[in-house]
Amino acid sequence: MLSDSMNEEEKQYLDYEDNNPLLSKVIQRNIRTLIRLRAKAANKRNLQDRIADAITSFSGHIVFVYVHLVWFGAWIILNTGKLGVHPFDPFPYGLLTMVVSLEAIFLSTFVLISQNQLSQESEYRANLNLQIALLTEHEVTRVLQMLDAIQDKMGIENDEDSELADLEMETKPEDVLVEIERLQQLALKRKKLSKLNHNS
């Protein structure tokens, strides 16, 4: 029996663990954290964003195509005048063209709204991944420095070809970005020079 001091999240975690014996506790915890973060982000969305998501989701399914095929087919058939119905939008179907154009405008707006939200969530996740990567790099560097100090205390000599000294240097993200930019500019200059030499 669970103790009264356990909170609801811990109880749910234990239930999850019982239902998934093949997964380690760490993986289970990480999965639950991701699901909780996604649910939290979804709950923050207002009604307008949810409507935009629903419309975007529906328009991305094959049912959307089928609905339009039936709609356009019925519209054209009804406006031929062969079914005994007076054509309300004869060829070239100006009313249909206007309705479809308006639908395209609104649909593209809903898609952009959903994409903006997804971009914000992606940026948030990218920032989180960057912070974790930087923390991991810092921790690994510190561990290497500690191991090096232990090795020195024990009198174990380093291999001369070892990359330990390079790995022990702390990596600064701004330095990495500057170097990437420098190398990209250098590659562009070489490409331009190569084109000039080839053309001459």
BAKEKOL-237533 format. One line per field, with one value per residue (C-alpha): residue number from 0; x, y, z; residue in one letter. Coordinates in steps of 0.05 Angstrom, whole numbers, padded with zeros to 5 digits. Example, Ala and Ser with C-alpha at 12.3 -4.5 7.8 and 13.67 -1.06 7.14 Angstrom:
num = 0;1 $
c1 = 00246;00273 $
c2 = -00090;-00021 $
c3 = 00156;00143 $
residuo = A;S $
This chain:
num = 0;1;2;3;4;5;6;7;8;9;10;11;12;13;14;15;16;17;18;19;20;21;22;23;24;25;26;27;28;29;30;31;32;33;34;35;36;37;38;39;40;41;42;43;44;45;46;47;48;49;50;51;52;53;54;55;56;57;58;59;60;61;62;63;64;65;66;67;68;69;70;71;72;73;74;75;76;77;78;79;80;81;82;83;84;85;86;87;88;89;90;91;92;93;94;95;96;97;98;99;100;101;102;103;104;105;106;107;108;109;110;111;112;113;114;115;116;117;118;119;120;121;122;123;124;125;126;127;128;129;130;131;132;133;134;135;136;137;138;139;140;141;142;143;144;145;146;147;148;149;150;151;152;153;154;155;156;157;158;159;160;161;162;163;164;165;166;167;168;169;170;171;172;173;174;175;176;177;178;179;180;181;182;183;184;185;186;187;188;189;190;191;192;193;194;195;196;197;198;199 $
c1 = 00000;00025;00042;00000;00062;00069;00042;-00002;00055;00097;00037;00027;00101;00097;00037;00075;00135;00091;00061;00129;00178;00224;00241;00290;00266;00306;00275;00206;00218;00243;00183;00135;00170;00165;00092;00078;00114;00075;00009;00027;00043;-00022;-00062;-00032;-00061;-00122;-00187;-00166;-00101;-00138;-00188;-00130;-00097;-00161;-00172;-00099;-00102;-00165;-00139;-00077;-00118;-00142;-00214;-00205;-00189;-00249;-00296;-00272;-00278;-00350;-00365;-00334;-00365;-00435;-00427;-00408;-00462;-00516;-00495;-00499;-00575;-00584;-00613;-00673;-00641;-00633;-00557;-00541;-00468;-00459;-00393;-00339;-00364;-00347;-00381;-00344;-00279;-00291;-00310;-00249;-00204;-00232;-00223;-00150;-00137;-00166;-00135;-00066;-00075;-00094;-00034;00012;-00017;-00004;00066;00083;00062;00103;00163;00158;00155;00214;00254;00238;00261;00323;00341;00329;00373;00427;00427;00430;00486;00526;00516;00537;00599;00617;00607;00648;00704;00704;00705;00765;00801;00788;00812;00874;00887;00877;00924;00977;00969;00977;01039;01011;01041;00999;01008;01043;00994;00935;00881;00866;00893;00847;00787;00799;00792;00723;00685;00652;00592;00608;00678;00648;00599;00654;00696;00638;00624;00697;00703;00638;00663;00729;00694;00652;00714;00748;00686;00684;00759;00750;00694;00735;00795;00750;00717;00783 $
c2 = 00000;00070;00116;00178;00222;00206;00258;00242;00247;00196;00148;00156;00144;00078;00057;00073;00033;-00027;-00024;-00019;-00068;-00067;00007;00035;00084;00140;00129;00126;00191;00226;00202;00226;00293;00303;00284;00331;00389;00378;00374;00438;00474;00449;00474;00543;00551;00595;00578;00614;00575;00509;00525;00541;00475;00436;00468;00458;00386;00372;00405;00360;00296;00261;00270;00345;00327;00281;00334;00383;00333;00319;00394;00416;00357;00371;00446;00435;00383;00427;00486;00448;00454;00381;00360;00407;00457;00528;00544;00593;00597;00581;00569;00596;00589;00658;00647;00581;00615;00670;00621;00578;00639;00662;00592;00591;00658;00635;00566;00594;00641;00583;00544;00603;00611;00537;00542;00602;00564;00503;00549;00578;00509;00486;00546;00532;00459;00481;00528;00473;00425;00478;00490;00415;00406;00463;00436;00367;00395;00433;00371;00326;00378;00381;00305;00302;00355;00315;00250;00286;00311;00240;00213;00264;00247;00173;00187;00160;00194;00219;00193;00246;00237;00243;00294;00303;00374;00395;00360;00393;00462;00491;00503;00571;00573;00643;00619;00560;00605;00654;00597;00567;00636;00646;00579;00590;00657;00626;00570;00622;00662;00599;00581;00650;00648;00578;00604;00664;00620;00572;00628;00662 $
c3 = 00000;-00017;00040;00051;00045;-00029;-00076;-00135;-00185;-00148;-00146;-00220;-00230;-00192;-00233;-00296;-00272;-00257;-00327;-00362;-00331;-00392;-00384;-00334;-00282;-00314;-00383;-00352;-00314;-00377;-00418;-00364;-00360;-00436;-00436;-00377;-00412;-00477;-00439;-00402;-00467;-00498;-00438;-00444;-00514;-00519;-00555;-00619;-00623;-00612;-00667;-00714;-00695;-00707;-00776;-00795;-00772;-00811;-00874;-00871;-00878;-00941;-00917;-00932;-01005;-01010;-00981;-01034;-01090;-01071;-01061;-01128;-01166;-01137;-01150;-01223;-01235;-01204;-01246;-01312;-01311;-01331;-01264;-01269;-01222;-01247;-01249;-01192;-01212;-01286;-01319;-01306;-01234;-01208;-01141;-01130;-01149;-01098;-01042;-01056;-01056;-00989;-00961;-00985;-00950;-00884;-00888;-00901;-00842;-00796;-00820;-00806;-00736;-00721;-00751;-00709;-00647;-00668;-00682;-00612;-00581;-00624;-00603;-00530;-00539;-00576;-00519;-00469;-00510;-00515;-00440;-00426;-00477;-00447;-00376;-00400;-00434;-00370;-00327;-00373;-00375;-00299;-00293;-00341;-00300;-00236;-00268;-00292;-00221;-00193;-00246;-00226;-00152;-00167;-00209;-00273;-00334;-00391;-00461;-00502;-00560;-00512;-00529;-00455;-00452;-00510;-00479;-00412;-00443;-00429;-00493;-00499;-00546;-00571;-00592;-00629;-00666;-00686;-00713;-00752;-00783;-00799;-00834;-00873;-00898;-00917;-00955;-00992;-01011;-01037;-01077;-01109;-01125;-01155;-01200;-01221;-01238;-01276;-01317;-01334 $
residuo = M;L;S;D;S;M;N;E;E;E;K;Q;Y;L;D;Y;E;D;N;N;P;L;L;S;K;V;I;Q;R;N;I;R;T;L;I;R;L;R;A;K;A;A;N;K;R;N;L;Q;D;R;I;A;D;A;I;T;S;F;S;G;H;I;V;F;V;Y;V;H;L;V;W;F;G;A;W;I;I;L;N;T;G;K;L;G;V;H;P;F;D;P;F;P;Y;G;L;L;T;M;V;V;S;L;E;A;I;F;L;S;T;F;V;L;I;S;Q;N;Q;L;S;Q;E;S;E;Y;R;A;N;L;N;L;Q;I;A;L;L;T;E;H;E;V;T;R;V;L;Q;M;L;D;A;I;Q;D;K;M;G;I;E;N;D;E;D;S;E;L;A;D;L;E;M;E;T;K;P;E;D;V;L;V;E;I;E;R;L;Q;Q;L;A;L;K;R;K;K;L;S;K;L;N;H;N;S $
